[in-house]
Amino acid sequence: MAKYRKSRAFAPQGFFECEGKGLKWLGEARSQGGPRVVDVYGWGDGWLDIERVNSCSPTPKAAHDFGVALAHMHDAGAEYFGSAPAGYDGTCYFGPLQDPVPMDTGKWTNPVDYLGDGRLLPMVRLGIKRGELNDNDLQMTQEVIDALPDLLGPAAQDKPARVHGDLWSGNVMWTDDSGQAEAVLIDPAAHGGHREEDLAMLNLFGMPYLDEIIDGYESARPLKKGFPDRITIWQLYPIAGHCVFFGGGYVSEYRAMCRSLLS
C-alpha cells in the first residue's frame, strides 16, 4: 500500500503520536463492524506515515453503510468521557495542523461535566486569551453549561463512546479501492466522548448524503429522542475552536448559538 507522509516542523510534543494512536484506536473497532480507518505505518516528532487513499465520489449506499459502521465504532466505547486513545498518556489536540490547541483529557463520568469543564470552558478561556472572545462570552457559556442537564435530556445518560472528535466532511474520505465506494476516516482528535458529537460535526459544514448516514446509524443504534434539537449543543465546541483559530464571523456565530440554546 502506498504511503502518505503528513508532516509539520516544530509540531507540539506528542502531536503525531496522539494522532497515530488515535487512528489505531479507532481502527480497532473495525473488528466490531466499525468503519475503515487509514492504516498507520509510523510516526516521529514531526511526521506521521499513513496509508495513501485514492478518492472517489460517495454513493447513497456507501453513506448508509458508513452510518452503520460509525454506530459500531461508537459502541466500541471508552473508559471515560475525556479518555485519551489507548496507549497514549500525553497531550491531546484539536484543530488545524498549523495551529492545534490542547484538548483536555480526564475521567469525567457524565456528559454534562465533560462538555462543560473539559471542552467549552477551556476553549472559551483560550479565546479570551487570544482576544477573540470576552468575559461576556464566558458568562453566557457558563449559563449554557448550567442548563445542560435540561438541554441534553435523555442523552445525558449515554455512556462514553469511541469518537473521532473532528468528524467534519473533510475528514471522511471516500474510496473505491476495494471495488465499491466506502468511507475511510482520517485526521482524528480521537477520545472518549459522546456519540452525538461526531454526528453533530458531520452536520456542521455540509456532508454528502447526511440523511443516509443518519438512517444507517439509527438502524444500528437508535439515538435518544430529540437528537435534532441537541445538534447545536455539540457544535458549540468546534465553533468556539474556530473562534480561537480564525476569529471573524465565527465569534458572532458562537454567540448566536449560545443565545438560541438559552432562549
QUIVENMO-V957761 format. One record per backbone hydrogen bond with DSSP energy under -0.5 kcal/mol. NH is the residue of the N-H (numbers start at 0). CO is the residue of the C=O. If there is no record, write none. Layout:
NH CO
NH CO
//
This chain:
3 49
5 3
5 47
7 45
10 7
14 11
17 13
18 14
19 15
20 16
21 17
22 18
23 19
24 20
25 21
26 22
27 23
28 24
28 25
29 26
30 27
31 28
32 29
33 28
35 182
37 184
40 48
41 48
43 46
46 43
47 5
48 41
49 3
49 47
50 38
51 1
55 173
62 58
63 59
64 60
65 61
66 62
67 63
68 64
69 65
70 66
71 67
72 68
73 69
74 70
75 71
75 72
76 73
77 159
80 107
81 79
81 191
82 79
87 84
91 102
93 100
98 95
100 93
102 91
103 101
103 117
105 81
107 80
110 155
113 109
114 110
115 111
116 112
117 112
117 113
118 113
118 114
119 114
120 115
122 118
123 119
124 120
125 121
126 122
127 123
128 124
129 125
130 127
131 126
132 126
136 133
137 133
138 134
139 135
140 136
141 137
142 138
143 139
144 140
145 141
146 142
147 143
147 144
149 146
150 146
151 147
152 148
154 151
155 152
156 153
157 154
160 192
161 73
162 160
162 190
167 165
170 167
171 168
172 170
172 183
174 181
178 175
181 174
183 172
184 35
185 170
188 163
190 162
191 82
192 160
192 190
196 193
197 193
198 194
199 195
200 196
201 197
202 198
203 200
204 200
209 206
212 208
213 209
214 210
215 211
216 212
217 213
218 214
219 215
219 216
220 216
226 223
228 225
229 225
229 226
230 226
230 227
233 229
234 230
235 231
235 232
237 233
238 234
239 235
240 236
241 237
242 238
243 239
244 240
245 241
246 241
246 242
249 246
250 247
251 247
252 248
253 249
254 250
255 251
256 252
257 253
258 254
259 255
260 256
261 257
262 258
//
